[in-house]
Structures are given as C-alpha cells and as structure tokens.
C-alpha cells in the first residue's frame, strides 16, 4: 500500500513539474488596440480668416495589432507563485483624426515596444493568473492640417509611457500555453506640431492612451 502511494505521489510531482515548467519562452500575439487621443488648444488672441473655437477635444479608435515577446519565468521554490521578465515588440495599426476648431490632427501608430515585470500564481495545474507592469515606447506619426486651407505638416514621434495590466494562461503541455491579457499604456504626453496659421507657432499639449486586449501562444524552451 505504501509503495503504491509513493508511486502515486511521484507521478503527481512529475506531472506538476511538467505543467509548471520554468525557463525562457517566446510568444506571438494578436491584439485589439484602442487609441485615445486628446488635444488642449487655447485660441485666445488668435486671428484667422475663419471662425475658430479651441478647448479640449477627444477621439478614440480601435484597430488590430500583432506582436512578439521573449521572456523568462521562474517559480519561488516549490510554491505556486512565480515571477517573470519580458521584452516585447508590437506592430501597431491604429489611426485617429482629432478635429479641434479648425485644426485637424491625424495620429498613425507604427510600433510599441518595451519591457515589463510579471508576477502571478498557479490556480490549477493548467491555469495561472498574473499581473504585469513596465515601460512602453510608442512610435507614431502626427499630421496637422486646417479645415479651410493648407498648409499641412507632419512629424514622427517616439514617446514613453507606463504600462500595467492583468492576464491568464492555460497550459496545453509543458512547452505550449495559450494566454489572454489586458494592458493599459498611459502617461504619453507631448507637444504637438507647431501651428502656422495666424502666425502663433503654438504647440498644443497632446495626450495618448492605449488599451490592448491580447490573445496569444507561448512556447517554452
């Protein structure tokens, strides 16, 4: 009887070890990325050939993106808790058009990339939940125009924001796992392209926020 119990315990430990394999991994993912863009524009004292009203304007659009990541995951001893670190790169495809008075600003996302830390715990042999936080660099192009006439101007930006979120994994075997997660990137603030109409040279404060819902596959090696 004791012999059978010992064999059962050994088998369970082996299965648990296989389900909770630590080490390096590579992942590929598809995301729905929502881009929020706001502009604060003070038009006081500006003289234009057409009526112009400033203030704060806001737009939000959702598009798809895909990405890849390389990371490392390790459990704390024999416990169900684990930590990890990851670097990632996403090919972005989001666009917005923000009209504030006579100013038209187009934002086109190109890429987001960075690094993050992960902390989580194993709920069962198959399921795990985690939280993550890190820093994200966002590359995008901004284009300014006016509703009444040229000129049009454009400029490329690379701005940094903070990222955080939660996720979960389902382990198919000791090498392959499916995952889903939510990520928020905020704190991206920048001065827009200087306005030329009215001779103001005004640079308006801009803010970007990204919200990502991601589904992907992890390959451990």
NUVEX-981063 format. One record per residue: residue number from 1; y, z, x of N, C-alpha, C in turn. Coordinates in steps of 0.2 Angstrom, whole numbers, padded with zeros to 4 digits. Layout:
% residues N
+-----+-------+-------+-------+-------+-------+-------+-------+-------+-------+
: seq :   npy :   npz :   npx :  capy :  capz :  capx :   cpy :   cpz :   cpx :
+-----+-------+-------+-------+-------+-------+-------+-------+-------+-------+
: NUM :     Y :     Z :     X :     Y :     Z :     X :     Y :     Z :     X :
...
+-----+-------+-------+-------+-------+-------+-------+-------+-------+-------+
***
This chain:
% residues 221
+-----+-------+-------+-------+-------+-------+-------+-------+-------+-------+
: seq :   npy :   npz :   npx :  capy :  capz :  capx :   cpy :   cpz :   cpx :
+-----+-------+-------+-------+-------+-------+-------+-------+-------+-------+
:   1 : -0006 :  0000 :  0004 :  0000 :  0000 :  0000 :  0006 :  0000 :  0004 :
:   2 :  0006 :  0004 :  0009 :  0012 :  0005 :  0014 :  0013 : -0002 :  0018 :
:   3 :  0007 : -0005 :  0019 :  0008 : -0011 :  0023 :  0011 : -0017 :  0019 :
:   4 :  0009 : -0017 :  0012 :  0012 : -0022 :  0008 :  0019 : -0021 :  0007 :
:   5 :  0021 : -0014 :  0006 :  0029 : -0013 :  0005 :  0033 : -0015 :  0012 :
:   6 :  0030 : -0013 :  0017 :  0033 : -0015 :  0024 :  0034 : -0023 :  0024 :
:   7 :  0029 : -0027 :  0022 :  0030 : -0034 :  0022 :  0035 : -0036 :  0017 :
:   8 :  0035 : -0033 :  0011 :  0040 : -0035 :  0006 :  0047 : -0034 :  0009 :
:   9 :  0048 : -0028 :  0012 :  0054 : -0026 :  0015 :  0057 : -0031 :  0020 :
:  10 :  0052 : -0033 :  0024 :  0053 : -0038 :  0030 :  0055 : -0044 :  0027 :
:  11 :  0052 : -0046 :  0022 :  0053 : -0053 :  0019 :  0060 : -0053 :  0015 :
:  12 :  0062 : -0047 :  0012 :  0068 : -0046 :  0009 :  0074 : -0047 :  0014 :
:  13 :  0073 : -0043 :  0020 :  0078 : -0043 :  0025 :  0079 : -0050 :  0028 :
:  14 :  0073 : -0054 :  0029 :  0074 : -0061 :  0031 :  0078 : -0065 :  0027 :
:  15 :  0076 : -0065 :  0020 :  0080 : -0069 :  0015 :  0087 : -0067 :  0015 :
:  16 :  0089 : -0060 :  0015 :  0096 : -0058 :  0016 :  0099 : -0061 :  0022 :
:  17 :  0096 : -0061 :  0027 :  0099 : -0063 :  0034 :  0101 : -0070 :  0033 :
:  18 :  0096 : -0074 :  0030 :  0097 : -0081 :  0029 :  0103 : -0083 :  0024 :
:  19 :  0103 : -0079 :  0019 :  0108 : -0080 :  0014 :  0115 : -0078 :  0017 :
:  20 :  0116 : -0074 :  0021 :  0122 : -0071 :  0024 :  0123 : -0073 :  0031 :
:  21 :  0121 : -0080 :  0033 :  0122 : -0082 :  0040 :  0129 : -0082 :  0042 :
:  22 :  0130 : -0079 :  0048 :  0137 : -0078 :  0051 :  0138 : -0084 :  0056 :
:  23 :  0144 : -0085 :  0058 :  0145 : -0090 :  0064 :  0150 : -0095 :  0062 :
:  24 :  0150 : -0101 :  0065 :  0155 : -0106 :  0064 :  0153 : -0110 :  0058 :
:  25 :  0158 : -0113 :  0055 :  0157 : -0118 :  0049 :  0162 : -0123 :  0049 :
:  26 :  0161 : -0129 :  0045 :  0165 : -0134 :  0044 :  0165 : -0135 :  0037 :
:  27 :  0171 : -0137 :  0034 :  0171 : -0138 :  0026 :  0176 : -0144 :  0025 :
:  28 :  0174 : -0147 :  0019 :  0178 : -0153 :  0016 :  0179 : -0151 :  0009 :
:  29 :  0185 : -0153 :  0007 :  0188 : -0151 :  0000 :  0192 : -0156 : -0003 :
:  30 :  0192 : -0155 : -0010 :  0197 : -0159 : -0014 :  0201 : -0154 : -0018 :
:  31 :  0208 : -0155 : -0018 :  0212 : -0150 : -0022 :  0217 : -0154 : -0027 :
:  32 :  0218 : -0150 : -0032 :  0224 : -0152 : -0036 :  0230 : -0148 : -0034 :
:  33 :  0235 : -0151 : -0031 :  0241 : -0148 : -0028 :  0247 : -0149 : -0033 :
:  34 :  0250 : -0143 : -0035 :  0256 : -0143 : -0039 :  0262 : -0142 : -0034 :
:  35 :  0267 : -0146 : -0034 :  0273 : -0146 : -0030 :  0279 : -0144 : -0035 :
:  36 :  0282 : -0138 : -0033 :  0288 : -0136 : -0037 :  0294 : -0137 : -0032 :
:  37 :  0299 : -0140 : -0035 :  0305 : -0141 : -0030 :  0311 : -0139 : -0034 :
:  38 :  0315 : -0135 : -0031 :  0322 : -0133 : -0034 :  0328 : -0135 : -0030 :
:  39 :  0333 : -0136 : -0032 :  0339 : -0138 : -0029 :  0345 : -0133 : -0032 :
:  40 :  0349 : -0130 : -0027 :  0355 : -0127 : -0029 :  0361 : -0131 : -0027 :
:  41 :  0365 : -0133 : -0031 :  0371 : -0138 : -0030 :  0377 : -0136 : -0033 :
:  42 :  0382 : -0134 : -0028 :  0389 : -0132 : -0031 :  0393 : -0138 : -0030 :
:  43 :  0396 : -0140 : -0036 :  0400 : -0146 : -0036 :  0407 : -0145 : -0037 :
:  44 :  0409 : -0138 : -0036 :  0416 : -0136 : -0037 :  0421 : -0140 : -0032 :
:  45 :  0426 : -0143 : -0034 :  0431 : -0146 : -0030 :  0429 : -0153 : -0028 :
:  46 :  0423 : -0156 : -0030 :  0421 : -0162 : -0028 :  0424 : -0167 : -0033 :
:  47 :  0427 : -0173 : -0030 :  0430 : -0178 : -0034 :  0426 : -0184 : -0033 :
:  48 :  0423 : -0187 : -0039 :  0418 : -0193 : -0039 :  0421 : -0197 : -0044 :
:  49 :  0419 : -0204 : -0044 :  0421 : -0209 : -0049 :  0418 : -0208 : -0056 :
:  50 :  0413 : -0203 : -0056 :  0409 : -0202 : -0062 :  0409 : -0195 : -0064 :
:  51 :  0408 : -0192 : -0070 :  0407 : -0185 : -0071 :  0401 : -0182 : -0067 :
:  52 :  0401 : -0176 : -0065 :  0396 : -0173 : -0061 :  0395 : -0166 : -0062 :
:  53 :  0390 : -0164 : -0064 :  0388 : -0157 : -0065 :  0383 : -0154 : -0061 :
:  54 :  0384 : -0149 : -0057 :  0378 : -0146 : -0052 :  0374 : -0141 : -0055 :
:  55 :  0374 : -0135 : -0052 :  0369 : -0130 : -0054 :  0363 : -0130 : -0050 :
:  56 :  0358 : -0127 : -0054 :  0351 : -0127 : -0051 :  0346 : -0131 : -0055 :
:  57 :  0343 : -0136 : -0052 :  0338 : -0140 : -0056 :  0331 : -0139 : -0053 :
:  58 :  0326 : -0140 : -0057 :  0319 : -0138 : -0055 :  0314 : -0144 : -0058 :
:  59 :  0309 : -0146 : -0054 :  0304 : -0150 : -0056 :  0297 : -0148 : -0054 :
:  60 :  0292 : -0150 : -0057 :  0285 : -0148 : -0055 :  0281 : -0154 : -0056 :
:  61 :  0277 : -0156 : -0051 :  0272 : -0162 : -0052 :  0265 : -0160 : -0049 :
:  62 :  0260 : -0162 : -0052 :  0253 : -0161 : -0049 :  0250 : -0167 : -0047 :
:  63 :  0247 : -0167 : -0041 :  0243 : -0173 : -0038 :  0237 : -0170 : -0034 :
:  64 :  0233 : -0175 : -0032 :  0227 : -0173 : -0029 :  0228 : -0174 : -0021 :
:  65 :  0224 : -0170 : -0017 :  0224 : -0170 : -0010 :  0217 : -0168 : -0008 :
:  66 :  0216 : -0170 : -0001 :  0209 : -0168 :  0001 :  0210 : -0166 :  0008 :
:  67 :  0205 : -0162 :  0011 :  0206 : -0159 :  0017 :  0200 : -0157 :  0021 :
:  68 :  0201 : -0154 :  0027 :  0195 : -0151 :  0031 :  0197 : -0145 :  0034 :
:  69 :  0192 : -0141 :  0036 :  0194 : -0135 :  0039 :  0188 : -0133 :  0044 :
:  70 :  0190 : -0129 :  0049 :  0185 : -0126 :  0054 :  0186 : -0119 :  0055 :
:  71 :  0181 : -0115 :  0054 :  0182 : -0108 :  0053 :  0176 : -0104 :  0056 :
:  72 :  0177 : -0098 :  0057 :  0172 : -0093 :  0059 :  0171 : -0087 :  0054 :
:  73 :  0165 : -0085 :  0053 :  0164 : -0079 :  0048 :  0159 : -0074 :  0051 :
:  74 :  0160 : -0068 :  0050 :  0156 : -0063 :  0053 :  0156 : -0057 :  0049 :
:  75 :  0150 : -0054 :  0047 :  0149 : -0048 :  0043 :  0151 : -0042 :  0048 :
:  76 :  0153 : -0036 :  0045 :  0154 : -0030 :  0048 :  0147 : -0026 :  0048 :
:  77 :  0144 : -0027 :  0054 :  0137 : -0024 :  0055 :  0132 : -0026 :  0050 :
:  78 :  0129 : -0022 :  0046 :  0124 : -0023 :  0041 :  0127 : -0023 :  0034 :
:  79 :  0133 : -0022 :  0034 :  0137 : -0021 :  0027 :  0137 : -0028 :  0024 :
:  80 :  0140 : -0028 :  0017 :  0141 : -0034 :  0013 :  0148 : -0037 :  0014 :
:  81 :  0152 : -0033 :  0018 :  0159 : -0035 :  0019 :  0159 : -0040 :  0026 :
:  82 :  0164 : -0045 :  0025 :  0164 : -0050 :  0031 :  0172 : -0051 :  0032 :
:  83 :  0173 : -0054 :  0038 :  0180 : -0056 :  0039 :  0179 : -0063 :  0042 :
:  84 :  0185 : -0067 :  0042 :  0184 : -0074 :  0045 :  0191 : -0076 :  0047 :
:  85 :  0191 : -0082 :  0051 :  0197 : -0085 :  0053 :  0196 : -0093 :  0052 :
:  86 :  0202 : -0096 :  0050 :  0201 : -0103 :  0049 :  0207 : -0107 :  0051 :
:  87 :  0206 : -0113 :  0053 :  0212 : -0118 :  0054 :  0210 : -0124 :  0049 :
:  88 :  0215 : -0127 :  0046 :  0214 : -0132 :  0041 :  0219 : -0138 :  0041 :
:  89 :  0218 : -0143 :  0039 :  0222 : -0149 :  0038 :  0221 : -0152 :  0031 :
:  90 :  0226 : -0153 :  0027 :  0226 : -0157 :  0021 :  0230 : -0163 :  0021 :
:  91 :  0227 : -0168 :  0018 :  0231 : -0175 :  0017 :  0234 : -0174 :  0010 :
:  92 :  0241 : -0173 :  0010 :  0244 : -0172 :  0003 :  0246 : -0179 :  0000 :
:  93 :  0247 : -0179 : -0007 :  0249 : -0185 : -0010 :  0254 : -0183 : -0016 :
:  94 :  0257 : -0178 : -0016 :  0262 : -0176 : -0021 :  0269 : -0179 : -0020 :
:  95 :  0272 : -0180 : -0026 :  0279 : -0183 : -0026 :  0282 : -0180 : -0032 :
:  96 :  0289 : -0179 : -0031 :  0293 : -0176 : -0037 :  0300 : -0180 : -0036 :
:  97 :  0303 : -0180 : -0042 :  0310 : -0183 : -0042 :  0314 : -0178 : -0046 :
:  98 :  0319 : -0175 : -0042 :  0324 : -0170 : -0045 :  0331 : -0173 : -0046 :
:  99 :  0333 : -0173 : -0052 :  0340 : -0175 : -0053 :  0344 : -0170 : -0055 :
: 100 :  0349 : -0169 : -0050 :  0354 : -0163 : -0051 :  0361 : -0166 : -0052 :
: 101 :  0364 : -0167 : -0058 :  0370 : -0170 : -0059 :  0369 : -0178 : -0057 :
: 102 :  0373 : -0180 : -0052 :  0372 : -0187 : -0050 :  0368 : -0188 : -0044 :
: 103 :  0366 : -0182 : -0041 :  0361 : -0183 : -0035 :  0354 : -0183 : -0037 :
: 104 :  0351 : -0188 : -0034 :  0343 : -0189 : -0036 :  0340 : -0188 : -0029 :
: 105 :  0335 : -0183 : -0029 :  0331 : -0181 : -0023 :  0324 : -0182 : -0024 :
: 106 :  0321 : -0187 : -0020 :  0314 : -0188 : -0021 :  0310 : -0184 : -0015 :
: 107 :  0305 : -0180 : -0016 :  0301 : -0177 : -0011 :  0294 : -0180 : -0011 :
: 108 :  0292 : -0182 : -0005 :  0285 : -0185 : -0005 :  0281 : -0181 :  0000 :
: 109 :  0276 : -0177 : -0002 :  0272 : -0174 :  0003 :  0267 : -0178 :  0007 :
: 110 :  0267 : -0176 :  0013 :  0262 : -0180 :  0018 :  0256 : -0176 :  0020 :
: 111 :  0257 : -0170 :  0022 :  0252 : -0166 :  0025 :  0254 : -0159 :  0025 :
: 112 :  0249 : -0154 :  0025 :  0249 : -0147 :  0025 :  0244 : -0145 :  0030 :
: 113 :  0245 : -0140 :  0035 :  0240 : -0138 :  0039 :  0243 : -0131 :  0042 :
: 114 :  0238 : -0127 :  0045 :  0239 : -0121 :  0047 :  0233 : -0117 :  0049 :
: 115 :  0234 : -0110 :  0048 :  0229 : -0105 :  0050 :  0229 : -0100 :  0045 :
: 116 :  0223 : -0096 :  0044 :  0223 : -0091 :  0039 :  0217 : -0086 :  0041 :
: 117 :  0218 : -0080 :  0039 :  0213 : -0075 :  0040 :  0209 : -0074 :  0033 :
: 118 :  0203 : -0072 :  0033 :  0199 : -0071 :  0027 :  0196 : -0065 :  0027 :
: 119 :  0195 : -0061 :  0021 :  0192 : -0055 :  0021 :  0188 : -0055 :  0014 :
: 120 :  0182 : -0053 :  0014 :  0178 : -0053 :  0007 :  0172 : -0049 :  0007 :
: 121 :  0168 : -0050 :  0002 :  0161 : -0046 :  0002 :  0156 : -0050 : -0002 :
: 122 :  0150 : -0049 : -0001 :  0144 : -0052 : -0004 :  0143 : -0048 : -0011 :
: 123 :  0143 : -0052 : -0016 :  0142 : -0049 : -0023 :  0134 : -0049 : -0024 :
: 124 :  0131 : -0054 : -0022 :  0124 : -0055 : -0023 :  0121 : -0059 : -0017 :
: 125 :  0115 : -0061 : -0017 :  0113 : -0065 : -0011 :  0116 : -0072 : -0011 :
: 126 :  0118 : -0074 : -0017 :  0121 : -0081 : -0017 :  0128 : -0081 : -0018 :
: 127 :  0131 : -0076 : -0021 :  0138 : -0076 : -0022 :  0142 : -0071 : -0018 :
: 128 :  0148 : -0074 : -0016 :  0153 : -0070 : -0012 :  0160 : -0071 : -0014 :
: 129 :  0164 : -0066 : -0014 :  0171 : -0067 : -0016 :  0176 : -0065 : -0010 :
: 130 :  0182 : -0068 : -0009 :  0186 : -0067 : -0004 :  0193 : -0068 : -0005 :
: 131 :  0198 : -0065 : -0001 :  0205 : -0066 : -0001 :  0207 : -0069 :  0005 :
: 132 :  0212 : -0072 :  0005 :  0215 : -0076 :  0012 :  0222 : -0075 :  0012 :
: 133 :  0225 : -0075 :  0018 :  0232 : -0076 :  0019 :  0233 : -0079 :  0026 :
: 134 :  0239 : -0083 :  0027 :  0240 : -0086 :  0033 :  0247 : -0089 :  0033 :
: 135 :  0248 : -0094 :  0037 :  0254 : -0098 :  0038 :  0253 : -0105 :  0037 :
: 136 :  0257 : -0109 :  0033 :  0256 : -0116 :  0032 :  0262 : -0120 :  0034 :
: 137 :  0261 : -0125 :  0038 :  0266 : -0130 :  0039 :  0266 : -0136 :  0034 :
: 138 :  0271 : -0138 :  0032 :  0271 : -0144 :  0027 :  0276 : -0149 :  0029 :
: 139 :  0273 : -0155 :  0030 :  0276 : -0161 :  0032 :  0278 : -0165 :  0026 :
: 140 :  0284 : -0167 :  0025 :  0286 : -0171 :  0019 :  0292 : -0175 :  0021 :
: 141 :  0294 : -0180 :  0016 :  0299 : -0185 :  0017 :  0304 : -0183 :  0011 :
: 142 :  0310 : -0183 :  0012 :  0315 : -0182 :  0007 :  0320 : -0188 :  0007 :
: 143 :  0321 : -0190 :  0001 :  0326 : -0196 :  0000 :  0331 : -0194 : -0005 :
: 144 :  0338 : -0196 : -0003 :  0343 : -0194 : -0008 :  0346 : -0201 : -0010 :
: 145 :  0348 : -0201 : -0016 :  0352 : -0207 : -0019 :  0357 : -0204 : -0024 :
: 146 :  0361 : -0208 : -0027 :  0365 : -0206 : -0033 :  0364 : -0211 : -0039 :
: 147 :  0365 : -0208 : -0045 :  0363 : -0211 : -0051 :  0368 : -0217 : -0052 :
: 148 :  0374 : -0217 : -0049 :  0379 : -0223 : -0050 :  0379 : -0228 : -0045 :
: 149 :  0377 : -0227 : -0039 :  0378 : -0232 : -0034 :  0374 : -0230 : -0027 :
: 150 :  0373 : -0234 : -0023 :  0371 : -0232 : -0016 :  0377 : -0228 : -0013 :
: 151 :  0376 : -0224 : -0007 :  0371 : -0225 : -0003 :  0364 : -0221 : -0004 :
: 152 :  0359 : -0223 : -0001 :  0353 : -0220 : -0001 :  0351 : -0217 :  0007 :
: 153 :  0349 : -0211 :  0007 :  0347 : -0208 :  0014 :  0340 : -0205 :  0013 :
: 154 :  0337 : -0205 :  0019 :  0330 : -0202 :  0019 :  0329 : -0198 :  0026 :
: 155 :  0325 : -0193 :  0026 :  0324 : -0189 :  0032 :  0317 : -0186 :  0031 :
: 156 :  0314 : -0185 :  0037 :  0307 : -0182 :  0037 :  0308 : -0174 :  0039 :
: 157 :  0304 : -0170 :  0036 :  0305 : -0163 :  0037 :  0298 : -0160 :  0039 :
: 158 :  0298 : -0155 :  0043 :  0292 : -0150 :  0044 :  0294 : -0143 :  0043 :
: 159 :  0292 : -0140 :  0038 :  0294 : -0133 :  0036 :  0288 : -0129 :  0036 :
: 160 :  0289 : -0122 :  0037 :  0284 : -0117 :  0037 :  0284 : -0112 :  0031 :
: 161 :  0279 : -0111 :  0028 :  0278 : -0106 :  0023 :  0272 : -0101 :  0023 :
: 162 :  0272 : -0096 :  0019 :  0267 : -0091 :  0019 :  0262 : -0093 :  0014 :
: 163 :  0255 : -0093 :  0015 :  0250 : -0094 :  0011 :  0246 : -0088 :  0009 :
: 164 :  0243 : -0088 :  0003 :  0239 : -0082 :  0001 :  0235 : -0085 : -0005 :
: 165 :  0229 : -0081 : -0006 :  0225 : -0083 : -0012 :  0219 : -0080 : -0012 :
: 166 :  0214 : -0082 : -0017 :  0208 : -0079 : -0018 :  0203 : -0085 : -0019 :
: 167 :  0196 : -0083 : -0017 :  0191 : -0088 : -0018 :  0184 : -0085 : -0019 :
: 168 :  0179 : -0090 : -0020 :  0172 : -0088 : -0021 :  0168 : -0093 : -0018 :
: 169 :  0162 : -0091 : -0016 :  0157 : -0096 : -0013 :  0150 : -0095 : -0017 :
: 170 :  0146 : -0100 : -0017 :  0140 : -0100 : -0019 :  0135 : -0103 : -0014 :
: 171 :  0131 : -0099 : -0011 :  0127 : -0101 : -0005 :  0120 : -0105 : -0008 :
: 172 :  0120 : -0111 : -0006 :  0114 : -0115 : -0008 :  0108 : -0113 : -0003 :
: 173 :  0109 : -0113 :  0003 :  0104 : -0110 :  0008 :  0108 : -0107 :  0014 :
: 174 :  0105 : -0106 :  0019 :  0109 : -0103 :  0025 :  0113 : -0107 :  0029 :
: 175 :  0114 : -0114 :  0027 :  0119 : -0118 :  0030 :  0124 : -0122 :  0026 :
: 176 :  0122 : -0122 :  0019 :  0127 : -0125 :  0014 :  0129 : -0121 :  0009 :
: 177 :  0135 : -0121 :  0007 :  0138 : -0117 :  0002 :  0144 : -0121 : -0002 :
: 178 :  0144 : -0120 : -0008 :  0150 : -0123 : -0012 :  0155 : -0117 : -0013 :
: 179 :  0161 : -0119 : -0013 :  0167 : -0114 : -0014 :  0172 : -0117 : -0018 :
: 180 :  0176 : -0112 : -0021 :  0182 : -0114 : -0026 :  0187 : -0108 : -0024 :
: 181 :  0193 : -0110 : -0024 :  0198 : -0106 : -0022 :  0205 : -0108 : -0025 :
: 182 :  0209 : -0103 : -0025 :  0216 : -0104 : -0027 :  0221 : -0102 : -0021 :
: 183 :  0226 : -0106 : -0020 :  0230 : -0105 : -0014 :  0238 : -0106 : -0016 :
: 184 :  0242 : -0101 : -0014 :  0249 : -0102 : -0016 :  0253 : -0102 : -0009 :
: 185 :  0257 : -0107 : -0008 :  0261 : -0108 : -0002 :  0269 : -0107 : -0005 :
: 186 :  0272 : -0102 : -0002 :  0279 : -0101 : -0004 :  0283 : -0099 :  0002 :
: 187 :  0290 : -0098 :  0001 :  0294 : -0097 :  0006 :  0297 : -0103 :  0010 :
: 188 :  0296 : -0109 :  0007 :  0298 : -0115 :  0011 :  0305 : -0117 :  0008 :
: 189 :  0310 : -0115 :  0013 :  0317 : -0116 :  0011 :  0320 : -0120 :  0016 :
: 190 :  0324 : -0125 :  0014 :  0328 : -0130 :  0019 :  0334 : -0132 :  0016 :
: 191 :  0339 : -0134 :  0020 :  0345 : -0138 :  0018 :  0343 : -0145 :  0017 :
: 192 :  0345 : -0148 :  0012 :  0344 : -0155 :  0011 :  0348 : -0160 :  0015 :
: 193 :  0347 : -0166 :  0013 :  0351 : -0171 :  0017 :  0358 : -0171 :  0015 :
: 194 :  0363 : -0171 :  0020 :  0370 : -0170 :  0018 :  0372 : -0176 :  0014 :
: 195 :  0376 : -0174 :  0008 :  0379 : -0178 :  0004 :  0385 : -0182 :  0007 :
: 196 :  0385 : -0189 :  0005 :  0391 : -0193 :  0007 :  0396 : -0194 :  0002 :
: 197 :  0393 : -0194 : -0004 :  0398 : -0196 : -0010 :  0403 : -0191 : -0010 :
: 198 :  0410 : -0193 : -0011 :  0415 : -0188 : -0012 :  0417 : -0185 : -0005 :
: 199 :  0414 : -0187 :  0000 :  0416 : -0185 :  0007 :  0415 : -0178 :  0008 :
: 200 :  0410 : -0175 :  0005 :  0409 : -0167 :  0006 :  0405 : -0166 :  0012 :
: 201 :  0400 : -0170 :  0013 :  0395 : -0168 :  0018 :  0391 : -0162 :  0017 :
: 202 :  0390 : -0160 :  0010 :  0387 : -0154 :  0008 :  0380 : -0154 :  0009 :
: 203 :  0377 : -0149 :  0011 :  0369 : -0148 :  0012 :  0367 : -0143 :  0007 :
: 204 :  0363 : -0145 :  0002 :  0361 : -0141 : -0004 :  0355 : -0137 : -0002 :
: 205 :  0355 : -0131 : -0004 :  0349 : -0127 : -0002 :  0343 : -0129 : -0007 :
: 206 :  0337 : -0131 : -0004 :  0331 : -0133 : -0007 :  0325 : -0128 : -0006 :
: 207 :  0321 : -0128 : -0011 :  0315 : -0123 : -0011 :  0309 : -0127 : -0013 :
: 208 :  0304 : -0127 : -0009 :  0297 : -0130 : -0011 :  0292 : -0124 : -0012 :
: 209 :  0288 : -0125 : -0017 :  0282 : -0120 : -0018 :  0276 : -0125 : -0019 :
: 210 :  0270 : -0123 : -0016 :  0264 : -0127 : -0018 :  0259 : -0122 : -0021 :
: 211 :  0255 : -0125 : -0026 :  0250 : -0121 : -0029 :  0244 : -0126 : -0028 :
: 212 :  0238 : -0123 : -0025 :  0232 : -0128 : -0024 :  0226 : -0124 : -0028 :
: 213 :  0223 : -0128 : -0032 :  0216 : -0127 : -0034 :  0211 : -0131 : -0031 :
: 214 :  0206 : -0128 : -0027 :  0202 : -0132 : -0022 :  0195 : -0131 : -0023 :
: 215 :  0191 : -0136 : -0023 :  0184 : -0136 : -0023 :  0181 : -0140 : -0017 :
: 216 :  0176 : -0137 : -0014 :  0173 : -0140 : -0008 :  0166 : -0138 : -0006 :
: 217 :  0164 : -0140 :  0000 :  0157 : -0138 :  0003 :  0158 : -0136 :  0010 :
: 218 :  0155 : -0130 :  0012 :  0155 : -0128 :  0018 :  0148 : -0129 :  0022 :
: 219 :  0148 : -0131 :  0028 :  0142 : -0132 :  0032 :  0142 : -0127 :  0038 :
: 220 :  0138 : -0123 :  0038 :  0137 : -0118 :  0044 :  0133 : -0121 :  0049 :
: 221 :  0135 : -0119 :  0056 :  0131 : -0122 :  0061 :  0131 : -0117 :  0067 :
+-----+-------+-------+-------+-------+-------+-------+-------+-------+-------+
***
